[in-house]
Each structure stands twice: as C-alpha cells, then as structure tokens.
Amino acid sequence: MAPNTATPSDSVAQSEVMASLDDDGRTERLIIADTTADKAWLSVPVSGSVALQDWQ
C-alpha cells in the first residue's frame, strides 16, 4: 500500500473510481472518473503518464 492514503470515514460518502484507456486513433488517453459524481473525471495523454513500477 502507498503511504499517506486516505481512508473513508463514516461521515464521507463512498465513491466509485474507474480508469480506462481511450484510443480514438489519434492519441491514447487515460481517463479516471468518479462514477458517483457529475463532472468528476480527468483525461491525460498516456504519453504523459508514469508506469506504476516507477511510483513504487
């Protein structure tokens, strides 16, 4: 587990976060979204992301 991770408390609503790779033929993008909230998503080019092993 990563240090400094947040844990939900009883007073905080639970969220559901999903990630997906979108390839429209021009640029492959990583999309991360909270499916329990409107407009709670972000999209970045995969070329600008970091491999999980590099975060450890």
HELIX and SHEET records of a PDB file:
HELIX    1   1 VAL A   46  GLY A   48  5                                   3    
HELIX    2   2 LEU A   52  TRP A   55  1                                   4    
SHEET    1   A 3 VAL A  17  ASP A  23  0                                        
SHEET    2   A 3 GLU A  28  ASP A  34 -1                                        
SHEET    3   A 3 TRP A  41  PRO A  45 -1                                        
END                                                                             
